[in-house]
Amino acid sequence: MNLFLKIFLWFLAAIALMVGVIVFLNWTVQTEPVVSRWRISVRNQTNIFAETAGQIYATEGEPGLAKFLDRIRKPETIGEVDLIGENGRVWLSEGVNAENYKDLVAKALNSENVEIENHTETALSARQLTMPGGERYVLIVRWERPRMTPFFGESPLRYLRYAGLLLTALLLCWALARYLSWPIGKLRRATQKLAEGDLSTRVADDLGRRRDELASLARDFDVMAERLESLVTSQQRLSRDVSHELRSPLARMNVALEIAKQKTNGDAAPQLARIEAESQRLNDMISRLLTLSQLETGSKDFDRRELNLTAIVEQVAADADFEANAKGRSVKLTKLDDCRIFASESLVRSAVENVLRNAVRYTKEGTAVTVSLEKRNKNAILVIEDMGEGVPEAELANLFRPFYRVGEARDRGSGGTGLGLAIAEQAILAHDGVIGAKNKDGGLSVEISLPCVK
């Protein structure tokens, strides 16, 4: 679950909890006062009803009393009005069973106050009254118990109010979650770009006028990115300058070496040949360093045109197979689709050669390096696999770093300079391609992806 969704759900839960607490407090605070006032009102009205009934009967007789009882039965809050005598006689009430009120009648006859009996949805109030003839009766009134009005009312519009509250909560939570998580998304994308090699990435200006901890983190990120860019640029400049400066004395040394070979006798020939070989190796390393520097900095504009990648791979594989045969190894083409790309021939050829020569160098004697070129989803996929010892999983990400070697199996004694795969990676990246390595069947598999022209 991403951070935005977590923040959104937490805010939504907090708002729901607050609404629930408000409703609960509103209900608990209001219920007790309402019930207390209702009981007082019931007692007062029952007393008034009883006294009035006795007065009306004294002046108007039974017809007047009947009209009075009918009149007080009309309100919606009163469900039943009965007169029950002390002998159990029901007076002016049809269909009433006096046995249902036996206990309440007895209690009212023994009391001078209004007696109340509570039920689930109703309540009964009872008050005794004495008629002019001396007969004692109990006036029983059935009342509707008070109910709390729902928080959003009882009209059909309450559903619209529910929807309005929910929509407001969703919008508010979305806005707050977006406000908090948006800078983190910016920082994450900037970090990814920095990890991909875009050292010019900055993020603080994209956050606007924020002055919170996330803005401070963005400024710290920019300081870090600026420092990294400065260090990497300095390193690249140093490599380029040193390589340029070394070429002149190296050229003079080669001239001096040729003069020495002409003036010395045959006894010094092996030593001079060794010096010449080391000089050539140093010259090759300097050339590779300059090429890598040009690719990393983009200081050189390489000529690009439409190329037949299939022909290039076939030629490089044939040359590598010729060299591999001398070492008891071979190179085999397993698949060769027709792929055309728009690229620099020298760079693409160099990248393929570097990867393939590296595979030939480390594949076991008597085995073959397999090469396949496949057109897939408008991309040319070149896969080169050796049958060597492979590379520890933790070291795979470092294979394309300059001068990087993995343990003793890939040390300087193998003949490599540690620049071939680094140059290959920069050459592929310069053409908007992708290169990666993984272990497969005990060996190393390097996959190169380049966009096809059509």
Backbone hydrogen bonds, N-H to C=O, Kabsch-Sander energy under -0.5 kcal/mol:
donor,donor_aa,acceptor,acceptor_aa,energy
6,K,2,N,-2.0
7,I,3,L,-2.8
8,F,4,F,-2.6
9,L,5,L,-2.6
10,W,6,K,-2.4
11,F,7,I,-2.5
12,L,8,F,-2.4
13,A,9,L,-2.6
14,A,10,W,-2.4
15,I,11,F,-2.5
16,A,12,L,-2.4
17,L,13,A,-2.4
18,M,14,A,-2.3
19,V,15,I,-2.6
20,G,16,A,-2.4
21,V,17,L,-2.6
22,I,18,M,-2.5
23,V,19,V,-2.6
24,F,20,G,-2.4
25,L,21,V,-3.0
26,N,22,I,-2.7
27,W,23,V,-2.3
28,T,24,F,-2.8
29,V,25,L,-2.7
30,Q,26,N,-1.7
31,T,27,W,-2.2
32,E,28,T,-0.8
34,V,30,Q,-2.1
35,V,31,T,-2.7
36,S,32,E,-2.4
37,R,33,P,-2.5
38,W,34,V,-2.4
39,R,35,V,-2.3
40,I,36,S,-2.0
41,S,37,R,-2.5
42,V,38,W,-2.7
43,R,39,R,-2.5
44,N,40,I,-2.5
45,Q,41,S,-2.8
46,T,42,V,-2.6
47,N,43,R,-2.2
48,I,44,N,-2.4
49,F,45,Q,-3.2
50,A,46,T,-2.4
51,E,47,N,-2.4
52,T,48,I,-2.8
53,A,49,F,-2.5
54,G,50,A,-1.9
55,Q,51,E,-2.0
56,I,52,T,-2.8
57,Y,53,A,-2.2
58,A,54,G,-1.6
59,T,55,Q,-1.6
60,E,56,I,-3.8
61,G,56,I,-0.8
61,G,57,Y,-0.9
64,G,60,E,-0.8
65,L,61,G,-1.9
66,A,62,E,-2.6
67,K,63,P,-2.2
68,F,64,G,-2.1
69,L,65,L,-2.5
70,D,66,A,-2.3
71,R,67,K,-2.1
72,I,68,F,-2.0
73,R,69,L,-0.8
74,K,71,R,-0.9
78,I,75,P,-1.4
79,G,77,T,-0.5
79,G,142,R,-2.8
80,E,142,R,-1.0
82,D,140,I,-2.7
83,L,91,W,-0.7
84,I,138,V,-2.1
85,G,89,R,-3.5
86,E,136,R,-1.7
88,G,85,G,-1.9
91,W,83,L,-3.0
91,W,89,R,-0.5
96,V,93,S,-0.6
98,A,96,V,-0.7
100,N,97,N,-1.3
101,Y,98,A,-1.4
102,K,99,E,-1.1
105,V,101,Y,-2.9
106,A,102,K,-2.2
107,K,103,D,-2.1
108,A,104,L,-2.3
109,L,105,V,-2.4
110,N,106,A,-1.1
111,S,108,A,-1.4
115,E,126,A,-2.8
117,E,124,L,-3.0
119,H,122,T,-2.6
123,A,143,W,-2.1
124,L,117,E,-3.1
125,S,141,V,-2.5
126,A,115,E,-2.6
127,R,139,L,-1.7
129,L,137,Y,-2.7
131,M,129,L,-0.5
131,M,135,E,-3.0
134,G,131,M,-2.4
137,Y,129,L,-2.7
138,V,84,I,-2.3
139,L,127,R,-2.8
140,I,82,D,-2.9
140,I,138,V,-0.6
141,V,125,S,-2.5
142,R,80,E,-3.1
143,W,123,A,-3.4
143,W,141,V,-0.6
144,E,77,T,-2.7
145,R,121,E,-2.3
153,G,150,P,-2.0
158,R,155,S,-2.2
159,Y,156,P,-1.3
161,R,157,L,-1.9
162,Y,158,R,-2.5
163,A,159,Y,-2.4
164,G,160,L,-2.6
165,L,161,R,-2.6
166,L,162,Y,-2.6
167,L,163,A,-2.8
168,T,164,G,-2.4
169,A,165,L,-2.5
170,L,166,L,-2.6
171,L,167,L,-2.6
172,L,168,T,-2.6
173,C,169,A,-2.7
174,W,170,L,-2.6
175,A,171,L,-2.5
176,L,172,L,-2.5
177,A,173,C,-2.8
178,R,174,W,-2.6
179,Y,175,A,-2.4
180,L,176,L,-2.0
181,S,177,A,-2.6
182,W,178,R,-2.2
185,G,181,S,-2.0
186,K,182,W,-1.9
187,L,183,P,-2.6
188,R,184,I,-2.4
189,R,185,G,-2.4
190,A,186,K,-2.4
191,T,187,L,-2.5
192,Q,188,R,-2.2
193,K,189,R,-2.3
194,L,190,A,-2.4
195,A,191,T,-2.5
196,E,192,Q,-1.6
197,G,194,L,-1.3
198,D,193,K,-2.4
199,L,197,G,-1.6
201,T,198,D,-1.4
206,D,203,V,-0.9
207,L,203,V,-0.5
207,L,204,A,-1.4
208,G,205,D,-1.1
210,R,207,L,-1.0
216,S,212,D,-1.8
217,L,213,E,-2.3
218,A,214,L,-2.2
219,R,215,A,-2.2
220,D,216,S,-2.3
221,F,217,L,-2.3
222,D,218,A,-2.2
223,V,219,R,-2.1
224,M,220,D,-2.3
225,A,221,F,-3.0
226,E,222,D,-2.7
227,R,223,V,-2.2
228,L,224,M,-2.6
229,E,225,A,-2.7
230,S,226,E,-2.1
231,L,227,R,-2.4
232,V,228,L,-2.9
233,T,229,E,-2.5
234,S,230,S,-2.2
235,Q,231,L,-2.3
236,Q,232,V,-2.7
237,R,233,T,-2.7
238,L,234,S,-2.6
239,S,235,Q,-2.5
240,R,236,Q,-2.5
241,D,237,R,-3.0
242,V,238,L,-2.9
243,S,239,S,-2.1
244,H,240,R,-2.3
245,E,241,D,-2.7
246,L,242,V,-2.2
247,R,243,S,-1.1
248,S,244,H,-0.8
250,L,246,L,-1.9
251,A,247,R,-2.4
252,R,248,S,-2.2
253,M,249,P,-2.1
254,N,250,L,-1.9
255,V,251,A,-1.8
256,A,252,R,-2.5
257,L,253,M,-2.1
258,E,254,N,-2.0
259,I,255,V,-2.0
260,A,256,A,-2.4
261,K,257,L,-2.1
262,Q,258,E,-1.4
263,K,259,I,-1.6
264,T,260,A,-1.6
268,A,265,N,-1.0
269,A,266,G,-1.0
272,L,268,A,-2.5
273,A,269,A,-2.7
274,R,270,P,-2.1
275,I,271,Q,-2.3
276,E,272,L,-2.5
277,A,273,A,-2.4
278,E,274,R,-2.5
279,S,275,I,-2.4
280,Q,276,E,-2.5
281,R,277,A,-2.4
282,L,278,E,-2.5
283,N,279,S,-2.5
284,D,280,Q,-2.4
285,M,281,R,-2.2
286,I,282,L,-2.3
287,S,283,N,-2.1
288,R,284,D,-2.2
289,L,285,M,-2.5
290,L,286,I,-2.4
291,T,287,S,-2.2
292,L,288,R,-2.8
293,S,289,L,-2.6
294,Q,290,L,-2.4
295,L,291,T,-2.1
296,E,292,L,-2.6
297,T,293,S,-2.2
298,G,294,Q,-1.4
299,S,294,Q,-0.8
300,K,294,Q,-0.7
302,F,300,K,-0.9
305,R,343,A,-2.4
307,L,341,I,-3.9
309,L,307,L,-1.1
309,L,339,C,-1.3
310,T,339,C,-1.2
312,I,308,N,-1.7
313,V,309,L,-2.6
314,E,310,T,-2.2
315,Q,311,A,-2.4
316,V,312,I,-2.7
317,A,313,V,-2.5
318,A,314,E,-1.9
319,D,315,Q,-2.3
320,A,316,V,-2.6
321,D,317,A,-2.2
322,F,318,A,-1.8
323,E,319,D,-1.9
324,A,320,A,-2.5
325,N,321,D,-2.1
326,A,322,F,-0.8
327,K,324,A,-1.5
328,G,325,N,-1.3
329,R,324,A,-2.5
330,S,367,T,-1.2
332,K,369,V,-2.9
334,T,332,K,-0.6
334,T,371,V,-2.7
335,K,371,V,-1.0
337,D,373,L,-2.7
339,C,337,D,-0.7
341,I,307,L,-2.0
343,A,305,R,-2.5
343,A,341,I,-0.7
345,E,343,A,-0.6
348,V,344,S,-2.5
349,R,345,E,-2.7
350,S,346,S,-2.1
351,A,347,L,-2.5
352,V,348,V,-2.5
353,E,349,R,-2.7
354,N,350,S,-2.7
355,V,351,A,-2.1
356,L,352,V,-2.6
357,R,353,E,-3.2
358,N,354,N,-1.9
359,A,355,V,-2.0
360,V,356,L,-2.4
361,R,357,R,-2.2
362,Y,358,N,-1.4
363,T,359,A,-1.5
364,K,387,M,-0.9
366,G,328,G,-2.6
367,T,364,K,-1.8
369,V,330,S,-2.9
370,T,368,A,-0.5
370,T,385,E,-2.0
371,V,332,K,-2.7
372,S,383,V,-2.1
373,L,335,K,-2.6
374,E,381,I,-2.4
376,R,374,E,-0.6
376,R,379,N,-3.2
379,N,376,R,-1.2
380,A,450,L,-3.5
381,I,374,E,-3.4
381,I,379,N,-0.6
382,L,380,A,-0.7
382,L,448,I,-3.1
383,V,372,S,-2.6
383,V,381,I,-0.5
384,I,446,V,-2.6
385,E,370,T,-2.4
386,D,444,L,-2.1
395,E,392,P,-2.0
396,L,392,P,-0.7
396,L,393,E,-0.9
398,N,395,E,-1.3
399,L,396,L,-1.3
401,R,398,N,-1.8
403,F,418,G,-2.8
404,Y,401,R,-1.6
404,Y,418,G,-0.7
407,G,405,R,-0.8
410,R,406,V,-1.1
411,D,408,E,-0.9
414,S,411,D,-1.8
415,G,412,R,-1.6
416,G,411,D,-0.5
423,I,419,L,-2.6
424,A,420,G,-2.3
425,E,421,L,-2.5
426,Q,422,A,-2.1
427,A,423,I,-2.5
428,I,424,A,-2.3
429,L,425,E,-2.8
430,A,426,Q,-1.9
431,H,428,I,-1.3
432,D,429,L,-1.8
433,G,428,I,-2.3
434,V,449,S,-2.1
436,G,447,E,-1.9
438,K,445,S,-2.3
440,K,443,G,-2.5
443,G,440,K,-2.0
445,S,438,K,-3.3
446,V,384,I,-2.7
446,V,444,L,-0.5
447,E,436,G,-2.7
448,I,382,L,-3.2
449,S,434,V,-3.0
450,L,380,A,-2.1
452,C,378,K,-2.2
453,V,340,R,-3.0
